[in-house]
């Protein structure tokens, strides 16, 4: 639930862009929020590894919440002219800053408990579950508002309502954050005076390979996701001439399915291994890239809906086990920084640019085949990167039982490699 407010925020932004023709709602504006995510990952990763997971997560929630609410009250282009898109982009950048530090802490709060070790993939999938949950709430709110007001009123002022309503969701998230305890692993590290002095610098110096590989391993999950769930809205409306409300409803249905299959794939990774589950999803993506658009281009509602549901299931084959896969690569004392950097760099190189690249390919070639090739390329990058990625860090998911500045050798009881 704690991760849901953030996805409600970003999902509202992306869907408002797709459902309106306002000058400031362009895919590059949407992508702007991704630029500050690595900065947020580095900044809040430092504090998360130095001050604690809980306190850092509270700050990231407030940062994203305030900026999201503010989007709902920004003046119009008619009122302040060119400053309107400037204000919007600024708020999107602030959103990205908070989101950059959010994911890593949410995952660590979920897995850094000894009694969760056996089903770490399952428990780590629940912060991921917040993504479809937030999207269901955002898509549902936008669909209801769009239906109640009509396209003209929605484009004029109705798009503000989901952002204003986010205040309630942020309040729920804050209540949850304040009620949780610091993780035993971080508490143990702090008691042993084993915290890293400069965790971000140490990660870059000693674990740069893991950061790069986790970033590239996300290419086949992150990029296609925004094509499947965001670009599809514009593609359905502009290219296929489908009713935008119907396509938005299909997105909501796909997100509901995701809420059920994501924990399932996380649990499967506890049985067959992280990499095996993840590679199966990447392979499925490459095979589905062309059939996906063949199904969409039929314009038959049932087939279009099926394509969108299958696409999100394939995505979740990677996204479900992804949190545990990435977090386990880094030692506990550097985990917030390392996992956050690897995860959020993918937002810049794969996630944010994906709708922009898809729009360009569609405009340049006038057909969907180049987009399918783009999807296959991202899947191939993910397969290679995942194969090169090491398994769990030598010290496993548990914090060391004695204070130590760095890992000195194999220890009994280390987590198995996945």
Backbone torsions as a table, in degrees:
resi	resn	phi	psi	omega
1	UNK	NA	-34.7	-177.5
2	UNK	-63.1	-28.8	-179.2
3	UNK	-85.1	-16.3	-176.9
4	UNK	-63.2	-43.0	179.9
5	UNK	-57.3	-35.7	-179.0
6	UNK	-69.5	-40.7	178.9
7	UNK	-73.9	-29.0	171.8
8	UNK	-59.9	-42.4	-178.7
9	UNK	-63.5	-53.3	-176.9
10	UNK	-70.2	-34.1	178.6
11	UNK	-67.7	-39.1	176.5
12	UNK	-61.0	-43.3	-179.9
13	UNK	-60.9	-48.3	-175.8
14	UNK	-67.8	-37.5	-177.9
15	UNK	-76.3	-34.5	174.2
16	UNK	-61.0	-41.1	177.6
17	UNK	-59.4	-43.9	-175.8
18	UNK	-72.5	-25.7	-174.9
19	UNK	-100.4	-0.5	179.1
20	UNK	-125.5	167.1	177.2
21	UNK	-118.2	18.5	179.7
22	UNK	-61.7	141.0	-175.9
23	UNK	-57.7	-32.1	-175.8
24	UNK	-82.4	-12.1	-179.4
25	UNK	-96.3	83.3	177.7
26	UNK	-119.7	156.1	178.5
27	UNK	-57.4	-37.1	175.6
28	UNK	-61.4	-34.6	175.7
29	UNK	-64.0	-42.2	176.3
30	UNK	-60.6	-42.6	-178.2
31	UNK	-68.1	-23.0	-177.5
32	UNK	-58.2	-34.4	-179.1
33	UNK	-64.8	-18.3	-179.8
34	UNK	-80.8	-22.4	-173.5
35	UNK	-64.7	-34.5	-176.8
36	UNK	-91.3	-2.3	-179.1
37	UNK	-62.4	-45.2	176.8
38	UNK	-62.6	-32.7	177.2
39	UNK	-65.3	-44.9	176.3
40	UNK	-62.7	-36.8	177.9
41	UNK	-61.9	-43.8	-179.8
42	UNK	-68.9	-46.0	-176.6
43	UNK	-65.9	-52.5	-177.8
44	UNK	-78.0	-23.1	172.4
45	UNK	-62.6	-40.9	177.4
46	UNK	-60.0	-49.9	-178.3
47	UNK	-68.5	-34.5	178.7
48	UNK	-65.2	-35.9	178.0
49	UNK	-84.2	-16.5	-179.2
50	UNK	-101.6	-43.3	-172.7
51	UNK	-105.8	-22.9	178.9
52	UNK	130.3	156.4	-177.8
53	UNK	-72.5	-45.2	-172.7
54	UNK	-62.9	-52.1	-177.4
55	UNK	-61.1	-40.7	-179.4
56	UNK	-64.5	-41.5	179.9
57	UNK	-64.7	-34.5	177.7
58	UNK	-64.3	-41.0	179.5
59	UNK	-66.6	-43.2	-178.9
60	UNK	-64.5	-35.4	178.4
61	UNK	-65.2	-45.5	179.9
62	UNK	-64.9	-39.9	-179.3
63	UNK	-62.1	-47.2	179.6
64	UNK	-69.0	-38.7	-178.0
65	UNK	-63.6	-45.9	-179.8
66	UNK	-64.1	-43.7	-179.0
67	UNK	-67.3	-34.6	178.3
68	UNK	-67.1	-46.9	178.4
69	UNK	-60.8	-38.8	-177.9
70	UNK	-64.4	-30.1	177.0
71	UNK	-60.0	-33.1	-179.5
72	UNK	-72.1	-11.7	-177.4
73	UNK	-121.7	10.7	179.9
74	UNK	-67.9	144.7	177.5
75	UNK	-63.9	158.4	-178.7
76	UNK	-80.4	168.4	176.6
77	UNK	-61.8	-34.2	179.4
78	UNK	-67.8	-30.7	-177.0
79	UNK	-82.0	-42.2	-175.3
80	UNK	-124.3	7.3	174.9
81	UNK	65.0	-133.6	-174.8
82	UNK	-67.2	-13.0	178.7
83	UNK	-71.2	-21.1	-178.4
84	UNK	-59.9	-52.6	177.2
85	UNK	-65.9	-29.2	177.6
86	UNK	-64.4	-45.5	178.6
87	UNK	-63.4	-42.9	-179.5
88	UNK	-61.4	-46.7	-180.0
89	UNK	-63.3	-38.7	178.2
90	UNK	-60.7	-44.0	179.5
91	UNK	-67.3	-36.1	176.4
92	UNK	-65.5	-36.4	177.6
93	UNK	-65.9	-39.4	177.7
94	UNK	-66.7	-41.0	174.5
95	UNK	-54.6	-48.2	-178.6
96	UNK	-61.7	-35.3	178.9
97	UNK	-62.2	-45.7	178.7
98	UNK	-67.4	-42.0	179.8
99	UNK	-64.7	-31.7	179.9
100	UNK	-61.1	-31.4	179.9
101	UNK	-98.0	-4.9	-173.1
102	UNK	-78.9	-48.4	-170.7
103	UNK	-59.9	-49.9	-176.2
104	UNK	-57.4	-44.9	-179.7
105	UNK	-66.2	-39.3	178.9
106	UNK	-60.8	-41.5	-179.7
107	UNK	-68.0	-43.9	-177.2
108	UNK	-67.4	-35.0	175.5
109	UNK	-60.8	-28.2	-176.7
110	UNK	-86.2	-26.8	-171.4
111	UNK	-114.1	-15.8	-174.5
112	UNK	-85.3	52.1	177.0
113	UNK	-135.5	126.8	-171.7
114	UNK	-58.6	-35.9	-176.5
115	UNK	-74.6	-4.0	176.5
116	UNK	-97.9	-1.4	-170.6
117	UNK	-58.7	-42.8	-174.7
118	UNK	-63.6	-35.2	-178.8
119	UNK	-118.1	46.0	-177.1
120	UNK	-62.3	-38.4	178.7
121	UNK	-62.9	-39.5	179.0
122	UNK	-65.6	-49.0	-177.7
123	UNK	-69.7	-33.8	178.0
124	UNK	-70.6	-18.4	179.1
125	UNK	-76.6	-15.4	-176.9
126	UNK	-71.4	-37.8	169.5
127	UNK	-59.8	-36.1	175.5
128	UNK	-64.0	-34.9	178.4
129	UNK	-58.1	-27.6	177.9
130	UNK	-60.9	-25.1	179.7
131	UNK	-64.9	-57.4	177.8
132	UNK	-65.3	-32.1	178.0
133	UNK	-63.0	-45.0	176.9
134	UNK	-64.3	-37.3	179.9
135	UNK	-69.2	-36.8	176.9
136	UNK	-62.4	-43.9	179.0
137	UNK	-65.5	-42.1	179.9
138	UNK	-67.7	-47.7	-179.2
139	UNK	-65.1	-39.5	178.5
140	UNK	-63.9	-44.4	179.6
141	UNK	-63.1	-45.8	-179.6
142	UNK	-65.1	-39.4	179.9
143	UNK	-64.0	-45.0	179.5
144	UNK	-64.3	-44.1	-179.1
145	UNK	-67.1	-42.8	179.3
146	UNK	-62.7	-40.7	179.7
147	UNK	-68.8	-39.9	-177.1
148	UNK	-72.9	-36.7	-174.4
149	UNK	-95.7	-27.6	-173.0
150	UNK	90.6	159.6	-174.2
151	UNK	-61.3	-39.6	-175.8
152	UNK	-67.4	-47.7	179.5
153	UNK	-68.0	-35.4	178.8
154	UNK	-62.1	-45.8	-179.7
155	UNK	-67.0	-31.0	-177.0
156	UNK	-76.7	-48.1	-176.7
157	UNK	-148.5	-19.1	-175.5
158	UNK	-65.0	-25.4	-179.9
159	UNK	-62.9	-18.5	-179.8
160	UNK	-71.8	-28.3	-170.5
161	UNK	-60.4	-44.3	178.6
162	UNK	-59.2	-34.8	179.9
163	UNK	-71.0	-37.0	177.8
164	UNK	-69.4	-37.8	179.1
165	UNK	-67.8	-18.3	-178.9
166	UNK	-63.3	-18.6	-179.8
167	UNK	-58.6	-39.5	179.5
168	UNK	-65.7	-41.7	-178.9
169	UNK	-67.4	-38.9	177.0
170	UNK	-63.0	-37.8	177.7
171	UNK	-61.8	-41.2	177.6
172	UNK	-64.7	-43.8	179.1
173	UNK	-62.1	-39.9	179.2
174	UNK	-65.2	-39.5	177.8
175	UNK	-59.5	-42.6	179.3
176	UNK	-65.8	-44.6	-177.3
177	UNK	-61.1	-42.5	-177.3
178	UNK	-71.1	-18.2	-177.2
179	UNK	-92.4	-9.7	-178.4
180	UNK	-90.0	160.9	179.2
181	UNK	-98.7	160.7	172.8
182	UNK	-65.9	148.5	-177.1
183	UNK	-69.1	144.7	179.0
184	UNK	-58.9	-34.9	-178.5
185	UNK	-63.4	-45.9	179.4
186	UNK	-68.7	-39.9	178.6
187	UNK	-58.7	-40.0	179.5
188	UNK	-66.9	-43.3	178.2
189	UNK	-60.6	-44.5	-179.0
190	UNK	-65.2	-40.1	179.4
191	UNK	-64.9	-31.4	-179.0
192	UNK	-90.3	2.7	-178.2
193	UNK	56.1	40.8	-177.1
194	UNK	-108.0	16.7	-179.6
195	UNK	-72.5	146.7	177.0
196	UNK	-71.6	140.2	179.8
197	UNK	-74.1	-43.0	179.4
198	UNK	-133.8	77.0	-170.8
199	UNK	-59.3	-38.0	-178.6
200	UNK	-66.0	-45.5	178.9
201	UNK	-63.2	-38.8	-179.7
202	UNK	-66.9	-38.8	177.2
203	UNK	-63.4	-46.2	-179.3
204	UNK	-63.9	-36.7	-177.8
205	UNK	-76.7	-41.2	-171.4
206	UNK	-106.0	-19.7	-174.6
207	UNK	-132.3	30.8	-178.9
208	UNK	-62.7	-34.2	-179.8
209	UNK	-63.2	-42.5	178.8
210	UNK	-65.7	-37.9	178.1
211	UNK	-62.2	-46.9	-179.1
212	UNK	-64.5	-44.5	-176.9
213	UNK	-69.2	-38.5	176.9
214	UNK	-66.8	-35.2	175.0
215	UNK	-61.6	-50.0	-177.3
216	UNK	-70.3	-31.3	177.7
217	UNK	-64.9	-22.3	179.1
218	UNK	-83.8	-8.4	-175.1
219	UNK	-56.4	-44.6	-177.8
220	UNK	-76.5	-8.0	174.3
221	UNK	-102.2	-49.6	-172.5
222	UNK	-70.1	-52.7	-178.3
223	UNK	-60.9	-54.4	179.3
224	UNK	-58.7	-32.2	-178.9
225	UNK	-58.9	-44.9	-178.4
226	UNK	-74.8	-19.3	171.4
227	UNK	-77.8	-42.5	-179.2
228	UNK	-68.8	-34.8	-170.2
229	UNK	-112.5	-15.0	-179.4
230	UNK	-119.0	-56.7	179.6
231	UNK	-60.9	-30.0	-178.7
232	UNK	-60.7	-28.4	178.7
233	UNK	-65.8	-46.9	177.9
234	UNK	-69.5	-38.3	179.1
235	UNK	-63.0	-42.8	179.8
236	UNK	-65.9	-38.9	-177.0
237	UNK	-78.8	-44.8	-172.0
238	UNK	-87.9	-39.9	-176.0
239	UNK	-92.5	-47.6	-176.9
240	UNK	-87.4	-13.8	-179.1
241	UNK	59.6	36.1	176.8
242	UNK	-87.1	157.6	177.2
243	UNK	-64.3	126.0	-174.9
244	UNK	-64.8	-34.0	177.3
245	UNK	-64.2	-38.1	179.3
246	UNK	-65.7	-44.2	179.7
247	UNK	-64.1	-40.2	178.5
248	UNK	-63.8	-36.8	176.1
249	UNK	-64.4	-37.3	177.6
250	UNK	-65.3	-37.3	176.0
251	UNK	-61.5	-41.6	179.5
252	UNK	-64.0	-42.7	178.6
253	UNK	-61.3	-44.5	179.1
254	UNK	-61.9	-38.4	179.2
255	UNK	-67.4	-36.0	176.4
256	UNK	-63.3	-43.5	176.5
257	UNK	-59.2	-40.6	-179.2
258	UNK	-62.1	-33.1	179.3
259	UNK	-63.6	-24.4	-179.7
260	UNK	-94.8	-38.7	-174.2
261	UNK	-84.2	-20.7	-177.0
262	UNK	-64.3	-49.9	175.8
263	UNK	-62.1	-30.5	178.7
264	UNK	-62.8	-46.4	179.9
265	UNK	-70.0	-31.7	173.9
266	UNK	-62.5	-42.7	178.4
267	UNK	-67.1	-37.6	177.9
268	UNK	-60.0	-34.9	179.9
269	UNK	-67.9	-22.6	175.1
270	UNK	-73.7	-19.6	-177.2
271	UNK	-97.5	-49.0	-175.1
272	UNK	-100.7	-8.9	-179.4
273	UNK	107.0	146.9	-178.7
274	UNK	-60.1	-51.8	-173.2
275	UNK	-66.5	-37.7	179.4
276	UNK	-62.5	-44.0	179.5
277	UNK	-65.9	-43.5	-177.7
278	UNK	-65.6	-43.7	179.8
279	UNK	-65.8	-34.0	176.9
280	UNK	-61.9	-40.8	177.9
281	UNK	-66.1	-41.9	179.5
282	UNK	-64.4	-40.0	177.9
283	UNK	-65.6	-41.1	178.4
284	UNK	-62.0	-36.8	178.2
285	UNK	-60.8	-47.3	-178.4
286	UNK	-63.1	-33.6	-179.9
287	UNK	-76.4	-26.2	-174.6
288	UNK	-95.3	-6.7	-173.1
289	UNK	-56.7	-47.9	179.1
290	UNK	-78.0	-46.2	177.6
291	UNK	-56.6	-30.4	179.7
292	UNK	-58.0	-50.4	-179.0
293	UNK	-76.0	-29.1	173.3
294	UNK	-59.7	-41.8	179.8
295	UNK	-68.5	-43.7	178.4
296	UNK	-60.9	-41.9	-174.1
297	UNK	-70.1	-9.4	174.1
298	UNK	-69.3	-24.6	-178.4
299	UNK	65.7	4.0	176.9
300	UNK	-77.5	121.2	-174.2
301	UNK	-51.6	-44.2	-177.6
302	UNK	-65.3	-39.2	-179.7
303	UNK	-72.8	-39.5	176.7
304	UNK	-60.9	-45.5	178.7
305	UNK	-62.2	-40.8	179.4
306	UNK	-63.0	-41.6	178.6
307	UNK	-60.3	-41.6	-178.1
308	UNK	-70.2	-36.6	178.6
309	UNK	-68.8	-45.0	179.5
310	UNK	-62.8	-39.5	-179.3
311	UNK	-61.2	-39.9	-178.3
312	UNK	-75.1	-30.5	175.6
313	UNK	-64.1	-43.7	177.8
314	UNK	-62.2	-43.1	177.1
315	UNK	-58.3	-43.1	-176.1
316	UNK	-71.3	-20.0	173.2
317	UNK	-61.2	-25.9	175.4
318	UNK	-97.3	-42.2	-173.7
319	UNK	-70.6	-32.1	179.0
320	UNK	-59.5	-53.7	179.9
321	UNK	-85.4	-2.8	-171.1
322	UNK	-63.0	-41.5	-176.5
323	UNK	-60.1	-48.1	179.0
324	UNK	-66.5	-40.1	-179.8
325	UNK	-56.9	-47.2	-176.8
326	UNK	-74.7	-45.6	-175.9
327	UNK	-62.9	-36.9	-176.6
328	UNK	-69.8	-17.6	-177.9
329	UNK	-70.3	-27.6	-172.9
330	UNK	-105.8	145.0	176.3
331	UNK	-64.8	154.3	-173.0
332	UNK	-55.9	-43.0	-174.2
333	UNK	-68.7	-14.7	178.7
334	UNK	-122.3	10.9	-168.7
335	UNK	-68.4	-40.7	-179.2
336	UNK	-61.3	-47.4	-178.8
337	UNK	-67.2	-49.4	-175.5
338	UNK	-65.4	-48.9	-179.3
339	UNK	-64.6	-40.1	-179.3
340	UNK	-65.5	-43.6	-179.7
341	UNK	-63.5	-48.4	179.5
342	UNK	-60.3	-43.0	-178.5
343	UNK	-66.3	-47.5	-172.4
344	UNK	-81.1	-24.2	173.6
345	UNK	-61.8	-31.7	177.1
346	UNK	-65.1	-26.9	177.3
347	UNK	-64.2	-33.4	-179.3
348	UNK	-80.0	-43.9	-173.7
349	UNK	-88.0	-19.1	-176.2
350	UNK	-127.9	-48.4	-172.8
351	UNK	-72.1	-61.2	-178.2
352	UNK	-57.7	-45.5	-177.8
353	UNK	-72.2	-17.5	-171.5
354	UNK	-57.6	-50.8	178.3
355	UNK	-64.2	-33.4	178.7
356	UNK	-66.3	-46.5	179.4
357	UNK	-64.1	-42.4	178.9
358	UNK	-62.2	-40.9	177.9
359	UNK	-63.2	-42.6	179.1
360	UNK	-63.5	-45.5	-178.8
361	UNK	-62.5	-39.1	179.4
362	UNK	-67.6	-40.8	179.7
363	UNK	-69.2	-39.6	-175.7
364	UNK	-74.2	-37.0	-173.1
365	UNK	-110.9	-16.2	176.3
366	UNK	70.5	14.7	178.3
367	UNK	-151.5	166.8	-171.6
368	UNK	-88.0	-12.7	-175.9
369	UNK	-54.7	-43.8	178.3
370	UNK	-61.6	-31.3	177.7
371	UNK	-68.9	-38.3	177.2
372	UNK	-62.9	-40.8	177.4
373	UNK	-63.7	-39.3	176.8
374	UNK	-61.1	-42.9	177.3
375	UNK	-62.2	-42.9	179.3
376	UNK	-63.5	-38.3	179.4
377	UNK	-63.4	-41.9	178.5
378	UNK	-65.9	-37.0	176.5
379	UNK	-63.5	-41.3	179.5
380	UNK	-64.7	-40.4	177.7
381	UNK	-61.1	-40.7	179.7
382	UNK	-64.7	-42.5	-179.4
383	UNK	-61.1	-48.3	-178.8
384	UNK	-64.4	-45.5	-177.3
385	UNK	-65.4	-39.3	-179.5
386	UNK	-66.7	-39.0	177.9
387	UNK	-63.9	-33.5	-179.7
388	UNK	-81.5	-18.1	-176.4
389	UNK	-71.8	134.0	178.0
390	UNK	-70.8	167.9	176.7
391	UNK	-80.5	-151.7	-177.9
392	UNK	-62.1	148.2	177.0
393	UNK	-58.2	149.8	-175.6
394	UNK	-52.5	-36.0	-177.9
395	UNK	-84.3	1.4	176.2
396	UNK	71.9	-161.2	-176.7
397	UNK	-86.6	-16.9	-178.3
398	UNK	-82.7	147.4	173.6
399	UNK	-70.3	149.3	179.8
400	UNK	-63.4	150.4	-177.7
401	UNK	-86.1	-7.8	174.5
402	UNK	-131.0	148.6	-179.2
403	UNK	-65.8	131.5	179.5
404	UNK	-155.1	135.3	-179.0
405	UNK	-70.2	-24.4	-179.9
406	UNK	-158.0	168.4	180.0
407	UNK	-72.1	133.9	-174.0
408	UNK	-113.1	-3.8	179.9
409	UNK	158.5	171.9	-179.2
410	UNK	-61.5	146.8	177.5
411	UNK	-130.6	149.2	176.9
412	UNK	-63.5	147.9	175.6
413	UNK	82.1	9.2	179.2
414	UNK	-65.5	149.9	179.5
415	UNK	-65.2	144.7	-179.3
416	UNK	-72.1	153.4	177.6
417	UNK	-76.4	139.1	176.9
418	UNK	-112.0	NA	NA
